[in-house]
Amino acid sequence: MTGIDDGDSEVPNADDRDSEDPNADTQYHLDITDDDVADSVLLPGNPDRVEKITAVWDSAERVAAHREYRTATGTYRETPISVTSTGIGGPSTAIALEELARVGADTFIRVGSCGTVDPDIAVGDLVITSGAMRQEGTSSEYIDETYPATADHEVVTALVAAAERLGHDYHVGTTLSTDSFYAGQARPGFEGYEAPGSEDLLATLKSANVANIEMEAATVLTLASLYGLRAGAVCTVYANRETGEFETVGESRAAETASLAVALLAEMAAVKREADADRWHAGLTLE
C-alpha cells in the first residue's frame, strides 16, 4: 500500500501547457504527455479520491495536476495503472477521456459513488454498470440518443471477478447518468423547486430495474464505444432513495475493485494470447 510520491517537483509539465491543439505533445487540460499514463486509467470524479485510490496500489507518482484534473501513475500487483480525476459530470469527464485517449490510454473505469432506488441494494454495496441511460447531455454532442452506452464485456467481467475475489457485495445493472444532482435526480431545488416530472422519476427508474444513479458513466461508456476503446464503471452506493438511508461508507471498495480489475484484465490478455482468442469467453479461465 502506498501514497503518492510527488518527487522533487510539483507538476512536471506545468511550463509546457502553451497550446490547446489536441495534437500537441502536452494535453491542454490534463497537462499530460504520452509517457505519463498507463494503458488503463481509473476515473474518479473527486480529485481527493486520487490519493485514496493510489493508497491501495504498490507504487504511485503524481504526474500532473491542473484544474480539477489530477493524474497519478503507478503499479498494482505489478500491472501498470493510472488514475485521473474528472470533476463532476459529463463535460469535464469527456475532456479527460479525450485527452487520455490522445496519449495512448485505451481502457477506462469510472470509479465513484452513487445512489440507488432498489431497496435490496444496501448502502456500501457496489454497483457495476452493464449499460447506462444517457440522461446527461454531453454524449448527445457526439452521437444521437439512440446510440447505446454499453460497458465493455471484458471490463465488466474483470470487475465482477475482482469484487468476488475481494468479497465485496455487488450488483450488476443499468445506470442512470444525469447532469443534475438536484433536479435531475428528483431532489428539490432552491426553496423547494420541483422540476417537471421529478415526482415520478424514482418510481419510473425502480419499475425499469435501474440499479443506480450517478453523473459520469454514460459519457465514459459512449465515448469509449465510439472510439473503439474499453470502458466500465463501478460505484459504491452512498444513498438508497427508496429507504432514505444515506452514509458515506465503503469508498475504498470501488477503488480496490477497479484496481484489481485492471490487473485481471492484464491476466485475461495473457490467457487470450495463449489460446489465440480475440475475445474473452466462457471457455477461458484465470488461475
C-alpha positions in Angstrom: 0.0 0.0 0.0 1.4 3.4 -0.8 0.7 7.1 -1.1 1.7 9.3 -4.0 5.3 10.2 -4.5 5.5 13.8 -5.6 9.2 13.6 -6.4 11.2 16.9 -6.5 8.8 19.0 -8.5 5.1 19.8 -8.1 3.9 19.4 -11.6 6.3 18.0 -14.2 4.7 19.6 -17.3 3.4 22.8 -15.8 5.5 25.1 -18.0 4.7 23.2 -21.3 1.0 24.0 -21.5 1.1 26.5 -24.3 -1.3 25.1 -26.8 -4.9 23.8 -26.9 -4.1 21.9 -30.1 -5.3 18.3 -29.5 -2.3 17.1 -31.4 0.2 18.9 -29.1 2.6 16.8 -27.1 1.2 18.1 -23.8 -2.6 17.9 -23.4 -4.2 21.3 -22.7 -6.4 20.5 -19.8 -4.8 17.4 -18.2 -1.2 18.6 -18.7 -0.1 15.1 -19.6 2.1 13.6 -22.3 2.5 10.2 -23.9 4.9 9.0 -21.2 2.7 10.0 -18.2 -0.1 7.4 -18.2 -0.6 3.6 -18.4 -3.0 1.9 -20.9 -5.6 1.5 -18.2 -6.9 4.6 -16.3 -9.3 4.8 -13.3 -11.6 7.9 -13.5 -12.9 9.2 -10.1 -14.8 12.5 -10.2 -13.5 13.9 -6.9 -9.8 14.9 -7.1 -9.4 14.0 -3.4 -10.1 10.4 -4.4 -6.9 10.1 -6.3 -4.8 9.6 -3.2 -7.4 7.3 -1.7 -7.2 5.1 -4.8 -3.4 5.1 -5.0 -3.3 4.1 -1.4 -4.2 0.6 -2.4 -1.5 0.4 -5.1 2.0 -0.9 -4.8 3.5 2.4 -6.0 2.3 5.7 -7.4 3.7 9.0 -8.5 1.7 12.2 -9.3 2.4 13.2 -12.9 0.1 16.2 -13.4 -2.3 18.5 -11.6 -4.3 21.1 -13.4 -7.8 22.5 -12.6 -10.0 19.5 -11.4 -7.7 17.0 -13.1 -5.1 15.2 -11.0 -3.2 12.3 -12.6 -1.0 9.7 -10.9 0.6 6.6 -12.4 2.0 3.5 -10.7 1.6 -0.2 -10.4 -0.9 -2.6 -8.8 0.1 -6.2 -8.5 2.9 -5.5 -10.9 0.4 -4.1 -13.5 0.9 -0.5 -14.8 -2.1 1.6 -13.9 -3.1 5.3 -13.8 -5.8 7.4 -12.3 -7.2 10.8 -13.4 -9.9 12.8 -11.6 -12.5 14.2 -13.9 -14.5 16.6 -11.8 -18.3 16.3 -11.6 -20.4 15.5 -14.7 -20.2 14.7 -18.3 -18.5 17.8 -19.8 -15.3 17.6 -17.7 -15.3 13.8 -17.9 -15.4 13.9 -21.7 -12.4 16.2 -21.7 -10.5 13.8 -19.5 -11.3 10.8 -21.7 -10.5 12.7 -24.9 -7.0 13.8 -23.7 -6.2 10.5 -22.1 -7.0 8.7 -25.3 -4.8 11.1 -27.2 -1.8 10.0 -25.2 -2.5 6.3 -25.6 -4.9 5.1 -22.8 -7.3 2.5 -24.1 -9.2 1.2 -21.0 -11.2 3.4 -18.7 -13.0 2.5 -15.4 -15.2 5.1 -13.8 -14.8 4.9 -10.0 -17.1 6.8 -7.7 -20.3 6.9 -5.6 -23.9 6.7 -6.5 -27.5 6.4 -5.3 -29.9 3.6 -5.8 -33.7 3.1 -6.0 -33.6 -0.6 -5.3 -34.5 -1.4 -1.7 -32.4 -4.7 -1.9 -29.2 -2.8 -2.7 -27.6 -1.8 0.6 -25.6 1.4 1.3 -22.0 0.4 1.0 -22.6 -2.2 -1.8 -21.0 -1.9 -5.2 -22.9 -1.4 -8.5 -21.1 -2.5 -11.6 -22.6 -0.9 -14.7 -23.6 -3.1 -17.6 -25.1 -0.1 -19.6 -26.3 3.4 -18.9 -29.3 5.6 -19.7 -27.9 8.7 -21.4 -29.8 11.4 -19.5 -26.7 13.6 -19.4 -26.2 16.0 -22.3 -22.6 15.5 -23.2 -22.8 12.2 -25.0 -25.5 13.7 -27.2 -23.0 16.2 -28.5 -21.1 13.2 -30.0 -23.9 10.9 -31.3 -27.7 10.8 -31.3 -29.6 9.4 -28.4 -30.4 6.1 -30.0 -26.7 5.1 -29.6 -26.4 2.8 -26.6 -24.0 3.5 -23.7 -22.7 -0.1 -23.1 -19.9 -1.3 -20.9 -17.2 -3.4 -22.4 -17.8 -7.1 -21.8 -14.2 -7.8 -20.6 -14.2 -4.9 -18.3 -17.5 -5.9 -16.7 -16.1 -9.5 -16.4 -13.0 -8.3 -14.7 -14.9 -6.0 -12.3 -17.2 -8.9 -11.3 -14.2 -11.2 -10.8 -12.5 -8.6 -8.7 -15.5 -8.0 -6.5 -15.8 -11.7 -6.0 -12.2 -12.2 -5.0 -12.3 -9.2 -2.6 -15.5 -10.5 -1.0 -17.4 -7.2 -1.7 -21.2 -7.3 -2.1 -22.0 -6.1 -5.6 -24.8 -5.8 -8.2 -24.6 -5.6 -12.0 -27.2 -3.5 -13.8 -28.3 -0.4 -15.6 -27.1 3.0 -14.5 -28.9 6.4 -15.0 -26.4 9.2 -15.7 -27.7 12.7 -15.3 -26.3 16.2 -15.5 -28.0 17.4 -12.3 -27.5 16.2 -8.8 -30.7 18.0 -7.7 -33.5 18.3 -10.3 -32.1 15.5 -12.5 -32.2 13.1 -9.5 -35.6 14.2 -8.2 -34.2 16.2 -5.4 -35.9 19.6 -4.6 -34.0 22.7 -5.9 -33.6 26.0 -4.1 -36.7 26.9 -2.0 -38.3 23.6 -2.7 -38.4 23.9 -6.5 -39.5 20.7 -8.2 -38.7 20.1 -11.8 -41.5 18.9 -14.1 -41.7 15.1 -13.9 -39.5 14.8 -10.9 -42.3 13.4 -8.7 -42.4 10.3 -10.9 -38.8 9.8 -11.7 -37.7 7.5 -8.9 -40.8 5.3 -9.3 -40.1 5.1 -13.1 -36.5 4.1 -12.5 -37.5 1.5 -9.9 -40.1 -0.1 -12.3 -37.4 -0.2 -15.0 -35.0 -2.1 -12.7 -32.4 0.7 -12.9 -29.7 -0.2 -10.4 -28.1 3.2 -9.6 -27.9 6.9 -10.4 -24.8 8.9 -10.9 -23.4 11.6 -13.3 -20.5 10.3 -15.4 -20.8 6.7 -16.6 -22.9 7.3 -19.7 -20.3 9.8 -21.0 -17.4 7.4 -20.4 -19.2 4.4 -22.0 -20.5 6.3 -25.0 -17.2 7.9 -25.9 -15.2 4.8 -25.4 -17.5 2.8 -27.6 -17.4 5.5 -30.3 -13.6 5.4 -30.3 -13.2 1.6 -30.2 -11.8 1.7 -26.6 -12.8 -0.2 -23.5 -14.8 1.2 -20.5 -16.7 0.2 -17.5 -17.9 1.7 -14.2 -18.0 0.6 -10.5 -19.6 2.8 -7.8 -20.2 2.5 -4.1 -23.7 3.2 -3.0 -24.0 6.1 -0.6 -27.7 6.7 -0.8 -30.8 4.5 -1.0 -33.5 6.8 -2.3 -36.2 4.1 -1.6 -35.3 3.5 2.1 -34.0 7.0 2.8 -30.7 5.6 4.1 -27.5 7.7 3.4 -24.0 7.0 4.6 -20.6 7.7 3.1 -19.2 4.2 3.6 -17.3 1.7 1.5 -15.4 4.3 -0.6 -12.3 2.1 -0.8 -14.3 -0.9 -2.1 -14.8 0.6 -5.5 -11.1 1.7 -5.6 -9.9 -1.8 -4.7 -12.3 -3.5 -7.1 -11.3 -1.3 -10.1 -7.6 -1.6 -9.4 -7.8 -5.4 -9.2 -9.9 -5.4 -12.3 -7.0 -3.7 -14.2 -4.6 -6.5 -13.0 -7.1 -9.1 -14.0 -7.6 -7.6 -17.5 -3.8 -8.0 -17.9 -4.0 -11.6 -16.9 -7.0 -12.1 -19.2 -5.0 -10.7 -22.1 -2.2 -13.2 -21.5 -4.7 -16.1 -21.4 -6.2 -14.9 -24.7 -2.8 -14.7 -26.4 -2.0 -18.2 -25.2 -5.4 -19.5 -26.5 -5.1 -17.4 -29.7 -8.5 -15.9 -28.8 -9.7 -12.4 -29.9 -12.2 -12.0 -27.0 -12.7 -13.4 -23.6 -15.3 -16.2 -23.5 -16.7 -18.9 -21.2 -14.1 -21.4 -22.3 -11.2 -19.3 -20.9 -10.3 -19.2 -17.2 -8.0 -17.4 -14.8 -5.9 -19.3 -12.2 
